[in-house]
Amino acid sequence: MGVIANTVVYVLGNRVLLKGLALDGYVSSYVLGCLSYAAFGPCGYLLVCIYFLIGSYVTKLKMDVKEKEGTAEARGGRRGVGSVLGSGLAGLACAAAVLLGVPSVVSTLSFEALKVGFTASFCSKLSDTVSSEVGKAYGKTAYLATTLKKVARGTEGAVSLEGTVAGVVASVVLGACGFIGGLVDGRGLVCVIAASVVANYLESLVGAGVQRGGAVPWLTNDVVNMLQISVASVLGIWLYVLV
């Protein structure tokens, strides 16, 4: 069913998808969609679709201004395989755990807990994308996350009031979609939002303290994103199990 449903969406929405995805991103996101549906059903699949649509939209905000300032995403905002993994690696891991029957072996990783981890990973990445793109487009003043020193918009690890608020709202909206669709319960929703906010700020700290200036060459945006969504997923599961 996952393959059938995802194939129909990709055939019908081919033109829209290719506006936000490069060819390698298109193929890798297809795999993500199939596994998401197979593990978490229509609601899990819809969550990924909503993430993609909102993320693609905010990436295009004031693209001319971002290109002029040198803060726009490469390839006109079209995402490649690195970006897809940076957005969906943790979600793929949760889906794979469900499909491989991990919940029946590891009691703490119940199906409900993995749904929380799955949702938290995408809420965190959407929060990061929205806060970054809104901040670069509309942020009046940007501050370095580690020192709160004023810096130029688009600086690695920079945060702004406009971007931060937009990011939190995005996390709440996507989490609420998961709650309404039955993917997470009320307790899970709280854990998802908390994990998302924490992971998003940690990503800014890494960007400001380690990534900025290329101090660690292998620590690219995609790698940092993979770390961020993994932290969000693990933290969301941990909170859900403990609370």
C-alpha positions in Angstrom: 0.0 0.0 0.0 2.9 2.3 0.8 4.4 1.8 -2.7 1.0 2.2 -4.4 -0.1 5.3 -2.6 3.3 7.0 -2.9 3.6 6.2 -6.6 0.2 7.7 -7.3 1.2 10.9 -5.4 4.5 11.1 -7.3 2.8 10.6 -10.6 0.1 13.2 -10.0 2.3 15.7 -8.2 5.4 15.2 -10.3 5.6 18.8 -11.5 5.2 20.2 -7.9 7.7 17.8 -6.5 10.4 18.6 -9.1 10.1 22.3 -8.2 11.3 21.5 -4.7 13.6 18.4 -5.4 16.6 17.7 -7.6 16.6 14.3 -9.3 18.6 12.6 -6.5 16.4 14.2 -3.9 13.3 13.1 -5.8 14.4 9.4 -5.8 15.5 9.3 -2.2 12.3 11.1 -1.0 10.3 8.5 -2.9 11.9 5.8 -0.7 11.2 7.9 2.4 7.5 8.2 1.4 7.1 4.5 0.8 8.6 3.5 4.1 6.7 6.2 6.0 3.4 5.0 4.7 4.3 1.3 5.3 5.3 1.9 8.9 2.9 4.7 10.1 0.0 4.6 7.6 -1.7 7.5 5.9 -1.2 9.9 8.8 2.5 9.3 8.9 2.7 9.7 5.2 0.6 12.9 5.3 2.9 14.4 7.9 5.9 14.0 5.6 3.9 15.6 2.7 2.9 18.6 4.9 6.5 19.0 6.0 7.6 19.0 2.4 5.0 21.5 1.2 5.6 24.0 4.1 9.4 23.6 3.9 9.4 24.1 0.1 7.2 27.2 0.4 9.2 29.0 3.1 12.5 28.2 1.2 11.1 30.3 -1.7 10.3 33.3 0.5 12.0 36.5 -0.8 14.3 34.3 -2.9 15.6 37.4 -4.8 16.7 39.0 -1.5 18.3 35.8 -0.3 20.2 35.4 -3.5 21.4 39.0 -3.4 22.6 38.5 0.2 24.1 35.1 -0.6 21.9 33.3 1.9 19.7 31.4 -0.5 19.7 27.6 -0.7 21.7 26.1 -3.6 20.0 25.1 -6.8 17.2 27.6 -6.2 16.1 25.8 -3.1 15.7 22.4 -4.8 16.8 19.7 -2.4 19.2 16.8 -3.1 19.7 13.5 -1.5 21.8 15.1 1.3 19.0 17.4 2.2 16.5 14.5 2.1 18.6 12.5 4.5 19.2 15.6 6.6 15.4 15.9 6.9 14.4 12.2 7.0 17.2 10.0 8.3 15.7 9.8 11.8 12.2 9.2 10.4 13.6 6.4 8.2 15.2 4.8 11.2 11.9 4.9 13.1 10.1 3.4 10.1 12.7 0.7 9.7 12.5 -0.2 13.4 8.7 -0.6 13.1 8.9 -2.7 9.9 11.7 -4.9 11.4 9.6 -5.6 14.5 11.8 -3.9 17.0 8.9 -2.9 19.3 8.2 -6.6 19.9 11.8 -7.1 21.0 12.6 -3.9 22.9 9.8 -2.9 25.2 10.9 0.7 25.6 10.7 1.2 21.8 7.0 0.7 21.6 5.1 1.5 18.5 3.7 4.6 20.2 7.2 5.7 21.2 8.5 5.3 17.7 5.6 7.3 16.3 6.6 10.1 18.7 10.3 9.8 17.5 9.1 9.9 13.9 6.9 13.0 14.5 9.6 14.8 16.6 12.2 14.4 13.8 10.1 16.1 11.2 8.7 18.8 13.5 12.3 19.7 14.5 13.5 19.9 10.9 10.5 21.9 9.8 11.1 24.2 12.8 14.7 24.6 11.7 13.8 25.3 8.1 11.1 27.8 8.9 13.1 29.7 11.5 16.1 29.9 9.2 14.2 30.9 6.0 11.8 33.4 7.8 14.8 34.8 9.7 16.8 35.3 6.4 13.7 36.9 4.7 12.2 39.0 7.5 14.5 39.0 10.4 15.4 42.6 11.4 18.2 41.7 13.8 20.2 38.4 14.0 22.1 37.2 17.0 24.8 34.5 17.4 23.2 31.7 19.4 26.3 31.2 21.6 27.1 34.9 22.5 23.9 36.8 21.5 26.3 39.1 19.6 24.7 40.9 16.6 25.6 39.3 13.3 24.5 39.5 9.7 21.4 37.6 8.6 22.2 34.1 7.3 25.3 33.7 9.5 25.7 30.1 10.6 24.3 29.7 14.1 22.4 33.0 14.0 18.9 33.4 15.4 16.3 36.1 15.2 13.1 36.8 17.0 11.0 36.5 13.8 12.6 33.3 12.8 12.5 31.7 16.3 8.8 32.5 16.7 8.0 31.2 13.2 10.0 28.0 13.9 8.1 27.2 17.2 4.8 27.9 15.4 5.7 25.5 12.6 6.6 22.8 15.1 3.3 23.2 16.9 1.3 23.2 13.7 3.0 20.0 12.3 2.8 18.3 15.7 -0.9 19.3 15.9 -1.4 17.6 12.5 0.0 14.4 13.9 -2.2 14.7 17.0 -5.4 15.3 14.9 -4.5 12.4 12.7 -4.0 10.1 15.7 -0.2 9.7 15.1 0.5 10.9 18.6 -1.6 11.4 21.7 -1.7 14.5 23.9 1.4 13.4 26.0 3.2 12.6 22.8 2.4 16.0 21.3 4.0 17.8 24.3 7.1 15.6 24.0 7.3 16.2 20.3 7.2 20.0 20.6 9.6 20.1 23.6 12.1 17.8 21.7 11.8 19.9 18.6 12.5 23.2 20.3 15.5 21.9 22.2 17.0 20.2 19.1 16.5 23.2 17.0 18.4 25.5 19.4 21.1 22.9 19.8 21.5 23.0 16.0 22.0 26.8 16.2 24.6 26.3 19.0 26.6 23.8 16.9 26.4 26.1 13.9 27.6 29.1 15.9 30.3 27.3 17.9 31.7 24.6 15.6 30.3 24.8 12.1 30.8 28.6 11.5 34.1 29.4 9.7 34.6 25.8 8.5 36.5 24.7 11.7 35.3 21.2 11.1 35.3 20.5 7.3 33.1 17.4 7.4 30.5 19.1 9.5 28.3 20.2 6.6 24.7 21.5 6.8 23.4 18.1 5.9 25.4 16.4 8.6 24.3 18.9 11.2 20.7 18.4 10.1 21.1 14.6 10.5 22.4 15.1 14.0 19.6 17.6 14.8 16.7 15.3 13.8 18.4 12.4 15.5 18.6 14.3 18.7 15.0 15.4 18.4 13.8 11.8 17.7 15.8 10.3 20.6 14.8 13.1 23.0 11.1 12.8 22.0 11.2 9.0 22.6 13.1 9.5 25.9 10.6 12.1 27.2 7.6 9.9 26.1 9.0 6.9 27.9 9.8 8.7 31.1 6.8 11.1 31.4 
